[in-house]
Amino acid sequence: QFNIYFNILNNLKYNIYYFNLYLKDTDLFIKRLARPSHHNYQDFSKDSSVRQQEMYSNVANELSKYNNINVVNLAMDDFEKSYDVVRKTLKMK
């Protein structure tokens, strides 16, 4: 259903990057959801977070079929390592 939009992105004359953020260790959702945040009005759970992660992974898989869309699957278990991957991917200093 999103193929129309994916085609539009693919045909742009830009380098398109899609960063799919996920956690390898899904138990980290529990720790991170316990942190105080400004999203306290929303009901988050490990199960709903894992389902969202799976949905975004499916989107990443679909986008990877397009030659002008660069999909970067990025495990966010370790922020510093993840940031290094982003810097290298985007050739940042």
Secondary structure as UniProt FT lines:
FT   HELIX           3..11
FT   STRAND          16..22
FT   TURN            26..27
FT   HELIX           28..33
FT   TURN            38..41
FT   HELIX           46..63
FT   TURN            64..65
FT   TURN            67..68
FT   STRAND          69..75
FT   HELIX           79..89
FT   TURN            90..91
//
